[in-house]
Amino acid sequence: MNKQIAMNRLCCILAEMNARNRQKEKSLARMEHARLERGNPVRVYEGMRFVRRFEHSRNN
């Protein structure tokens, strides 16, 4: 009886730990995605055939 109660408690504790770890990983992945540096595109492709479109750079 005591072994079964202890095993049930351990299972609950481990399940909670796993849920917290999954939530942390999800949060870290979201933060990493938001941290990416974004800027002007280096190359631009358009159409179904992915034809490269050349744009003039704006040098002032």
N, C-alpha and C positions, 0 to 999 in steps of 0.2 A: 504493500500500500504506500509506504513512504517513498519507495523508489519511483513509483508511478507519479506521485505528486511532484517529486523533484524533477523528473524528466519533463513533465508538463511545464513546470516553471522555467526550466532551461530552454525549452522550445519557444516559449513566449518571449523570453529575454533575447534569444538569438534572432527571432523574427523581428523584434523591435529594432535591434541593432542593424540588421540588414536593411530595413526600411529607411532608417536614418542615413545609412551609407549610400543607398540609392538616391535619396533626396540630395545629399551633398554632391554626389557625382553629377546629377542633373543640373544643380545650381552652378557648379564649376564649369560645366560645358557651356551653359548659357552665358556666363561671364566671359569665357574665352572667346566665344563667338562675337560678343559685343566689343571686345578689346581689339579686334582686327582693325588694322589701319586701312582706310578706304580712301581712294583718290580718283583722279581722272583715269579713264581707261587708257591702257597703253596701245591696245589694238582693238578695233571694232569690226565685227563681222555682221553681215546682214543677209537676210533671205534664207531660203531652204538649202541653197548650195553653199552657204557660208562664204560668200565673196567678201574679201577684205575691203573695207571702206577706209580710204585715206582722208584724214582730216588735217587741215592746216593748223599748226601750232600758233598760239597767240603770243608772240614775243613783243613786249612793249618796250 
